[in-house]
């Protein structure tokens, strides 16, 4: 059985969507949901879905092997970032394949501070005709890893940042679990 760990910092709607997608799979399991915020709603979602969760501090993540050892003890095959906002430390990058979803068509609108509404506002402000999602491998820079998959949506001149966000979320929910499954089964 392949085991997936999900890292999230906020609401966790993508994490829940992924967990529901894999719920009936016999060959895949969401092993644990990790968060860097003890009040993140993703932890409630994990509880509701009967998935173990773990909260960690900046010190745990960047200056120790606590998270690395926990992932190894759980025999995790793949780490998935689903709305996780911290740069991943080298000890995790060196030991696990890690993928992330970004709410834009990289390389546009990537990098530190480019997440969520910040991205959608920039897309609208710059008059882009399309946006979308990028699923990519994680390296030691924000939104810089090898691209695995992209999907596009049209941005109309009348669209607000909220309109773009809704279109992008639909793409995330549709494609992210499928791409995760392909990646983890190829390991």
C-alpha positions as semicolon CSV with decimal commas, in nm:
position;residue;x (nm);y (nm);z (nm)
1;X;0,000;0,000;0,000
2;X;0,123;0,348;-0,090
3;X;0,105;0,606;0,188
4;X;0,054;0,978;0,141
5;X;0,115;1,259;0,391
6;X;-0,065;1,588;0,333
7;X;0,074;1,921;0,460
8;X;-0,170;2,213;0,489
9;X;-0,176;2,551;0,662
10;X;-0,537;2,658;0,640
11;X;-0,892;2,548;0,569
12;X;-0,796;2,219;0,409
13;X;-1,061;2,197;0,137
14;X;-0,807;2,046;-0,102
15;X;-0,688;1,805;0,168
16;X;-1,045;1,691;0,229
17;X;-1,108;1,651;-0,144
18;X;-0,793;1,439;-0,177
19;X;-0,885;1,227;0,127
20;X;-1,235;1,162;-0,006
21;X;-1,093;1,067;-0,347
22;X;-0,866;0,805;-0,190
23;X;-1,112;0,680;0,074
24;X;-1,224;0,375;-0,125
25;X;-0,881;0,293;-0,270
26;X;-0,732;-0,029;-0,138
27;X;-0,381;0,048;-0,263
28;X;-0,352;0,408;-0,134
29;X;-0,390;0,567;0,206
30;X;-0,376;0,917;0,351
31;X;-0,148;0,833;0,642
32;X;-0,150;1,167;0,821
33;X;-0,232;1,534;0,777
34;X;0,033;1,775;0,906
35;X;-0,014;2,143;0,982
36;X;0,204;2,427;1,101
37;X;-0,099;2,597;1,262
38;X;-0,276;2,450;1,563
39;X;-0,596;2,639;1,475
40;X;-0,605;2,543;1,105
41;X;-0,946;2,409;1,003
42;X;-0,772;2,128;0,815
43;X;-0,721;1,963;1,156
44;X;-1,098;1,949;1,211
45;X;-1,139;1,806;0,862
46;X;-0,879;1,539;0,944
47;X;-1,064;1,455;1,265
48;X;-1,398;1,431;1,079
49;X;-1,239;1,199;0,821
50;X;-1,073;0,985;1,091
51;X;-0,726;1,068;0,958
52;X;-0,445;1,117;1,211
53;X;-0,307;1,468;1,227
54;X;0,004;1,630;1,365
55;X;0,083;1,994;1,441
56;X;0,441;2,109;1,438
57;X;0,638;2,421;1,519
58;X;0,885;2,611;1,307
59;X;1,163;2,467;1,522
60;X;1,034;2,110;1,467
61;X;1,022;2,167;1,093
62;X;1,341;2,358;1,022
63;X;1,583;2,279;1,303
64;X;1,523;1,915;1,389
65;X;1,444;1,579;1,234
66;X;1,116;1,539;1,425
67;X;0,897;1,561;1,113
68;X;1,142;1,361;0,899
69;X;1,149;1,081;1,155
70;X;0,771;1,083;1,195
71;X;0,726;1,051;0,817
72;X;0,981;0,768;0,802
73;X;0,815;0,587;1,094
74;X;0,483;0,608;0,910
75;X;0,656;0,475;0,594
76;X;0,521;0,760;0,383
77;X;0,580;0,730;0,007
78;X;0,476;1,080;-0,104
79;X;0,428;1,421;0,057
80;X;0,154;1,640;-0,088
81;X;0,141;2,013;-0,015
82;X;-0,220;2,132;-0,025
83;X;-0,222;2,496;0,077
84;X;0,097;2,468;0,278
85;X;0,280;2,800;0,287
86;X;0,625;2,731;0,430
87;X;0,931;2,653;0,222
88;X;1,012;2,284;0,267
89;X;1,346;2,209;0,438
90;X;1,620;2,018;0,262
91;X;1,600;1,715;0,494
92;X;1,249;1,640;0,363
93;X;1,335;1,720;0,000
94;X;1,628;1,477;0,020
95;X;1,416;1,192;0,158
96;X;1,075;1,210;-0,009
97;X;0,916;1,300;-0,339
98;X;0,705;1,608;-0,267
99;X;0,443;1,767;-0,490
100;X;0,257;2,094;-0,460
101;X;-0,037;2,262;-0,628
102;X;-0,014;2,628;-0,722
103;X;-0,319;2,839;-0,818
104;X;-0,168;2,985;-1,135
105;X;0,009;2,882;-1,453
106;X;0,371;2,878;-1,342
107;X;0,617;3,029;-1,400
108;X;0,378;3,326;-1,384
109;X;0,261;3,438;-1,040
110;X;0,488;3,210;-0,840
111;X;0,731;3,272;-0,559
112;X;0,721;3,386;-0,198
113;X;0,396;3,556;-0,108
114;X;0,216;3,437;-0,421
115;X;-0,061;3,219;-0,284
116;X;-0,440;3,221;-0,271
117;X;-0,607;3,557;-0,323
118;X;-0,272;3,729;-0,381
119;X;-0,236;3,527;-0,702
120;X;-0,592;3,581;-0,823
121;X;-0,577;3,957;-0,758
122;X;-0,252;3,980;-0,957
123;X;-0,401;3,780;-1,245
124;X;-0,700;4,015;-1,266
125;X;-0,491;4,332;-1,215
126;X;-0,264;4,232;-1,504
127;X;-0,554;4,161;-1,740
128;X;-0,461;3,797;-1,798
129;X;-0,686;3,609;-2,039
130;X;-0,630;3,275;-1,864
131;X;-0,522;3,130;-1,535
132;X;-0,527;2,780;-1,392
133;X;-0,334;2,536;-1,179
134;X;0,015;2,396;-1,181
135;X;0,107;2,074;-1,004
136;X;0,482;2,049;-0,961
137;X;0,758;1,878;-0,769
138;X;0,897;2,071;-0,475
139;X;1,256;2,183;-0,450
140;X;1,436;2,436;-0,229
141;X;1,271;2,740;-0,392
142;X;0,908;2,853;-0,392
143;X;0,714;2,726;-0,696
144;X;1,030;2,634;-0,888
145;X;1,021;2,255;-0,916
146;X;0,961;2,051;-1,230
147;X;0,607;2,092;-1,362
148;X;0,401;1,770;-1,367
149;X;0,067;1,904;-1,492
150;X;-0,117;2,224;-1,578
151;X;-0,485;2,295;-1,647
152;X;-0,623;2,627;-1,771
153;X;-0,938;2,830;-1,728
154;X;-1,051;3,142;-1,909
155;X;-1,037;3,476;-1,730
156;X;-1,305;3,710;-1,859
157;X;-1,256;4,089;-1,856
158;X;-1,546;4,110;-1,610
159;X;-1,405;3,849;-1,369
160;X;-1,312;3,951;-1,017
161;X;-1,041;3,781;-0,813
162;X;-1,319;3,579;-0,645
163;X;-1,448;3,464;-0,985
164;X;-1,100;3,348;-1,083
165;X;-1,058;3,175;-0,747
166;X;-1,379;2,976;-0,802
167;X;-1,264;2,863;-1,147
168;X;-0,921;2,768;-1,016
169;X;-1,071;2,575;-0,721
170;X;-1,280;2,369;-0,964
171;X;-0,961;2,273;-1,149
172;X;-0,785;2,191;-0,822
173;X;-1,064;1,964;-0,703
174;X;-1,094;1,791;-1,038
175;X;-0,729;1,727;-1,121
176;X;-0,516;1,727;-0,805
177;X;-0,629;1,387;-0,670
178;X;-0,590;1,223;-1,013
179;X;-0,236;1,356;-1,057
180;X;-0,142;1,255;-0,701
181;X;-0,262;0,902;-0,778
182;X;-0,055;0,884;-1,097
183;X;0,255;1,014;-0,921
184;X;0,233;0,790;-0,615
185;X;0,158;0,477;-0,819
186;X;0,461;0,547;-1,038
187;X;0,695;0,541;-0,736
